[in-house]
Each structure stands twice: as C-alpha cells, then as structure tokens.
C-alpha cells in the first residue's frame, strides 16, 4: 500500500539522520501524505521516568522522549486499531548506582564517595493493540522492541567545590536488543485534529546486561502527548477530491448554449 511505502521511506530517513530535528522536519513535510480515514500519523513526545530492576539505585532516571506514531484503524470496527511507530529519542537507565572501580587509581580516588548515573539509549518500536471507547478514553497493550543506540555511566563528584564529571562508555556491556511488554491508557481530546494524552508503562523482559551477572531489566513510565501531523490538510484534500469527483453536472436545459 502507498502509505506503507511512504512510511518506510520516512523511517529510513529518520534512522539515517539520527536527529530529532530532522524527524520533526520530515514529519511536517510528509504528514498530510500519511493520513487517511483509517490511518492517523503524528509526532509524540514527553517525559519518561526509568529504572533498572534488581540493580541497587536511588530514584527514577528522568528523561525526554520523542518519536512518531501510527494509529491504523480497523475498517470493520474503527474503535480497534494498531498503535505503532518509533520512539527515536528514548533514554532509559538508573540514578545513583554504586560507584565501582575504573581500573585507574587517580580516577578511583577522584570519584570515591561520588555517584554514578547509568543512561541507556534505544530506538524503541511499540506494536500495540489499542481500543478507544466512545468517551474517547483508550487502552492499549502489546510488545515493544528496542534497538540499542548508546550507553554510558556518568560518574560525578565534588572536588574543591567544583563538579567533576566522567563518562564511561558501556555499550559493549549492554545487549543490542531489548524487548518487553507495554501497556497504557489515555484520552483522545476533541480539540483541533485531536491531541492524544497518554500514560504508558514498559516492563522489560530481556536482561539488559551481557555476561553471567545477575539479570537486570528495564522499566520505564512514559507521560506523552501525541499531535497528528497534516490530518486537517489531508481531510481538506480528500474533500476537494470528492467534490471534484462527484460534482453535479447541470441539467441539459441549464447548460450554456453555444453561440451561433
């Protein structure tokens, strides 16, 4: 189908650029082409609070997420749909995990008594079943897959009243693929083209770390707002096409007579 081909082009472009600004620009350009009566396309972003289970830490790791979504409605019953897309910017991790040795005496002395924040960045793809009630409240659940982008531990300490920060890349210690279950609820507002407000929880089922250590798993709470892109323009274009296709031809006696 045409919209699927265009969606794939959009996806490839976004992954190639690896920047949220490029994602927004491309979405604005292609938005009206990706909307139809049974397909809603838009941008989605907000706050996420993450943690890693079975890992000694203190508090949730805050971050911002940004991506695009598709709501693919069932033609038999439009209340049912598939909710998917890509969360391009989606940091996970944990705050204040125990300080560990960096195999360097000077660094170890510098950060003794400090803190370590772990941040793991993924490209996440939820593939959810979504049901919207008549009151515009919706529920959704299904699998979510993640592709590792980067990972690092940020060591922090205060030395002589100055903040000292050191980032250690740990990508080689993290599994490339993450997977789990996502479930959430939200409200489709009857404002403009329809703003989606969602609260969603991700429960990771694949161990985060490689190796034989204790298994730890990603957990993340998302608070997001989704904005349809080009929906109004697409509806206007369809209305103009329908008007052109079904325009009424005047009766023969009302048509202009050719000049003699």
N, C-alpha and C positions, 0 to 999 in steps of 0.2 A: 504494500500500500504506500501511497505517496507520502503520507505524514510520517510513516516509519522510516522511510529513506531519508527524509529531511531531519528526523530526529537523530539518526545515526551520524549524519554529517555534522550536526551540532555537537554531538557527544565527542566525536573525534577531534573537532576543532578545539573544544574546551580542554581536553586532556593534553593536546599538543601545546597549548599556551600556558597551562598551569597557573593561571592568574585569575582571581575573582573579577577584576575589572574587565578582562576580555570576555568572561562569561556573561556579565551584565550587558555588554555591548552587543554580543552576538544574539542574546535573548531578545533584546529590543528590536533587532533587525528582523529576526525570523518569527517573532511571537505570533503575529497575525496569521502566518502561514501554517502554524502548528495547532491552531484552534479550530474546532468544528463542533457541531451539536453533540457529538459523543466523545469529544476529546478536549480537555482543558489543560493548557500548558501555562506555567508561571514560574516565578522566582520565589524561593523560600529561604528564610534565614532567621536567626535569633540567637538565644543563649543556650548553651548546654553545660551541664554540671556532671563531671565524670569522676570515676574512681576505679580502682583495680581490686577485685575481691581477693581475699587471702593474702594481701600484701599490707604490711604494717605501714599505716599512713595516718594523716590527720586532716580531715576535712575533704570536701569535694574540690576537684580541679575545675575552675571556671574557664569557659572559652566561648568563642563565637562561631556559629556555623553558617554556611551559605551554600546554596545549591539551586537546582531547578527540579521541577516535578511534573509528572503527567498524571491526570485522572482520566482513565479510559473507561467510559461508562458502558454498561451492558445495554444492547438495543432492546432486549426483551424486558428488562426492568432497570431503568436508569438509576434507581436507588443503589444498585450494586455496581461497584467499579474496582478496577485495579489501580492502586496508587503506587507509582514508581518514580524513578528519576535518579539523580546523582547528587549526593551531598559532597561537593567538591572540597570545601573547607570544613573539616570536622575533627578538631583536636580532642583526644582523649588522654587519660593518664591519671596521675595521683599527686597529691601535695604532701610535702614534709615526710618523705620516706627516710629511713635511717641512712646516715652518712656511711659510705663504705670506702675502702682504700682505692686510690687511683694509681697505685704502684709507683708513686713518686713521693719521696719523703717531704719535699717542700710543699707540694700540693696538699698532702695529707695534713701537715701541720697548719696550713693556711685555713683549711675548711673544717678542722676539728671543732666540734660544737656548733657547726652550722646546720643548714638544711639542704635537702635535695628535692626538687620538683621534677617529676617524670612527665614528659609530653610525647604522645604518640599520635601522628597524623595519618589519617586514612582518606581514601576516596570511598565513600560508603554508598551502596546501592540497595535501598529497601524495595522489596517486592511484596506489597501488602494487599490484602482483600479489605475493601472499605465499604461500609454501608451507611447511607445517610437517611435519617428519619425525616418525616415531614416537617418537624420543627427545626430542621437544619443542623441538628446535632448529629455527629457521625462517630462511628467506632471503626478502628482498623487494626489489623494484626497480620503477621506473616514473617518470613525470613528477611534478614538483612546481611549482605555480604560486604566485606571491607578489603580494599587493596592498600597495603602499606605504602606510604609516601616517604615519611621520615620519622625519626625518633631520637630523642636526646634526653639526658639527665642534666638539669641545671643546678649546679652547686652554688650556694650563696652563704656568705658570712660577712660580718662587720669587723674590719681591721683598722684600728686607729681612727674610729668614727667614719670610716669610708666603706662603702659596699663593694665587696669583691665577688665577681660572678665568673663561673667557669662552666662551659657547656661541653659535655662529653657525648659524642655520637654513639648511639647504641643500636642503630638499625640492624646490624648483623646479628643482634641477640634477640630480635623480635620476629615472630612468624610473619610471613608475607601476606597470608590470607587470614582474615578474621571472619567469623560468622556467628550468628545468633538469632534471637527472636526479638522482634519489635512489636509493641502494642501501644495504642494511644487512643485519645478521644479529642474532639474539637468541635468548633462551631463555624459554619459557613455563613458569614454575615451577608445580609441583603443590602449591601452598600456598594454603589458603583457596579463593577463587574463581579463582585463577590470576594471578600477578604477571608482567608482561612486562618483561624487561630487554633493552634494545636499544642497539646502536651503529650509527649511520647517518651516511652522508656525502652532502652535497649539492654537486653540481657545476653551477654556474650557466652557462647558455648564452646569456643575453641581456645585452648590455652594461649596466652599472649606470648610467653617467653619460650625460646628454644631450650633444649637441654633436659637434664634429669632432675631439675629442682622442683619445688612444689608448684603445682598448677595454679595459675592466677588468671582471672578473666576480666574482660572489660565490662563496665557498667556505665550507662550514661542516660541522663534525663535531659530531654530536649523541650524547650519552650520556643515555638516558632510562629511566624506569620507568613502566609503564602499569598502572593499577589499575582493574579492572572495577567499575562502579558499579551496584548494585542487582541483580547477577546472581543472588545467593543468594535474594533476596526474590522475584525473577521466577520462579526454579525452584520455590520453595515454592508460589507462587500457581498455577503450572501443575499441580503435583502435586495441589493441593486441587481444582482444577477437574476434573482427570482422575478423581479419586476420586469426586467428585460425579456425574460423567457415567457412570462405569462401575461404580458401587456395585452390589453384589449384592442382588437382591430375594429375601427368604427364601421358601422353598417355601410353597405354599398351606396345607399342614397345620401349618406352624410359625407362621403369622401369627396375631396375637391375634384371638380370637373376639369378635364384637360382643355386648354384654350384652343379655339378653332382658328 
